[in-house]
């Protein structure tokens, strides 16, 4: 935590299976207090399928729950201007959240996935931006 004083931004890593833990909340509050830029990496994505054996829909809702918890911490922080609160809002389609498996050696953002998918499936009538919104949105 003391090292945050030397940084311009923070890469906050959250375990996909465990979710937001007390230390995560403390770190996020420190990021807000010190007015740092924030990127979240949801790591151990492989655990959702291989260990927890979650079907894709359940895995999506687990990830969405993590995002909702992080954003609730941001929303509850006292004294934030609406502009700062909106600037901190976390969402994969905003480019401030990535998904990873350090054990398997991969990481991607939703935008990277959309671009890769569209390069392989050229007949999809969407832009990368449009697919990015659809991949995480409703």
Residue pairs with C-beta under 8 A, 6 or more apart in sequence:
1 26
1 27
1 30
4 10
4 30
4 31
4 34
4 36
5 34
7 36
8 36
8 37
9 36
9 37
9 38
9 39
10 27
10 31
10 36
10 37
10 38
10 39
11 39
11 40
11 41
12 24
12 27
12 28
12 31
12 38
12 39
12 40
12 41
13 40
13 41
13 43
14 20
14 24
14 40
14 41
14 42
14 43
14 66
14 70
15 21
15 42
15 43
15 44
15 47
16 42
16 43
16 44
16 45
16 47
16 48
16 62
16 63
16 66
16 99
17 44
17 47
17 48
17 51
17 52
18 44
19 62
19 65
19 66
19 69
20 66
20 69
20 70
20 73
24 70
25 73
28 38
28 70
28 73
28 74
29 73
29 77
31 38
32 74
32 77
32 80
32 88
35 84
38 88
38 90
38 96
39 96
39 97
39 98
40 70
40 90
40 96
40 97
40 98
41 97
41 98
41 99
41 100
41 107
42 63
42 66
42 97
42 98
42 99
42 100
43 100
43 101
43 102
44 100
44 101
44 102
44 103
45 99
45 100
45 101
46 101
46 103
46 104
48 54
48 59
48 62
49 59
54 62
63 99
67 90
67 91
67 92
67 97
70 90
71 89
71 90
74 80
74 85
74 88
74 89
74 90
75 85
77 85
80 88
90 96
90 97
91 97
91 136
92 98
92 99
92 109
92 110
92 135
92 136
93 110
93 111
93 132
93 133
93 135
93 136
93 137
95 109
95 110
95 111
97 109
97 110
98 107
98 108
98 109
99 107
99 108
99 109
100 106
100 107
100 108
101 107
108 116
110 132
110 135
110 136
111 128
111 129
111 132
113 135
114 128
114 129
114 131
114 132
114 135
115 128
117 124
117 131
118 124
118 126
118 127
118 128
118 131
124 131
126 134
